[in-house]
Amino acid sequence: MMNDIYGFIVENKWLILLVLEVFAWSATFFMLYARYKMHSDFWFKAASAMLIMTGFVPQILLGVINFIDSKELDLFTLVLVLLVVYGGTVGKKHVQKLDDWARAKFSNREMED
């Protein structure tokens, strides 16, 4: 059973990464929506947890599984390392810009409503 799951992950790693990235960015946008439009601390925290569980944790696990399987630093593992490094460096600035945009966007709408 575990070999089947492991094999499925290794065979579909690019698709899994793509799906997880879509979920992670969706969680990011929902997190900003919950924070600035809904003003909900609960949903903001829930979206933050979703972001961690669909972004950082699975990427690291996928990288470890792929490295164990291939026993080398291949393109997939390199892409994952670059995504994690990006998220911890330049990505923080991009998320801050996105946060500023969401704050301005939802604040202006509230004034119009």
N, C-alpha and C positions, 0 to 999 in steps of 0.2 A: 504494500500500500504506500509506504513512504517513498519507495523507489519510483512509483508511478507519479506521485506528486512532484518529486525532485526532477524527474525526467520531463514532466509537463512544464515546469518552471524554466528549465534550461532550454527546452525547445522553443518556448514562446516568450523569452526574456524581453525582446524588443517590444512586442505587443503589450506585455505586462507593464513595462516601463512607460509606454505611451499612455495607457489607460490610467496609470497612477499619476502621471503628470497632469492629465486632464482633471482628475479628481482633486489634486493638490491645488491647482489654479482655481478651480471652482470653489474650493474651501476658502482660498485666499479672498476671492471676491465676496463670498458670503460673509466672511469674517468682517470685511470692511462695511458691507451693507448692514450687518447686525450692529456694528459699533456706531455708525453715523446716521443711518436711516431709522432703524428700529430702536436704537438706544437701549439695547438689551445686553446686559452683562452676561446673562446665562447663555444666550446664543453666540455671543462673541467667544466665550470660553469653549463652547461646544465646537465652534468652527475652528478654533485654534487647535483643539485636540484632533479634529478631523485632518487638519493640515499636517500635523506631526505624524499621524498614523497613515496618511496616504503619500506623504512626501519623503521626509528624512529617514524614518525607520525602514520602510520597504526598500528604498534605494540602497541603503547600506547592506541590508540582508541580501538583496539581489546581487550586489557586488561580491559579497563573501561567497555566496553559492556559486556564482560564475567563476570566481577565482579558484575555488576548490575543484570545480569541474574541469576547467581548462589548464590549471596549474601554471598560468602565465598572465601577464598583464596585456590582455587583448583589447580590441577597440571598444567593446562593450564596457569593460571595467574602467577603461580610460574615460569614456563618456560619463560614467557614474562619478568618478573621482572629480572630473571637471564640474559636474553639476553641484556636487557638495561644496567644492571650493568656491564656485560662483555664488552659491547661496550664502556662504559665510563671509564673503568679501564684497564684491561689487553688487551682488544681488540685494544686499541690505539697503544700499542707496536707491536701487530701483524700486524696492518695496516702499521705501520712505516717500519717493515721488508719487507712487500709486496711492499711498495713504493720504498724502496732501491733496491729490486730485479728488479722491473720494470725499474727503472732508469738505472741500469747496463745492463739489457737485451736489452733495446731499444737503449741505447748508443752504445753498441757493434755492433749491427746490422747496425747502421748508418755508422760506420767506415768501415764495410765490404762492404756496398753498393756502 
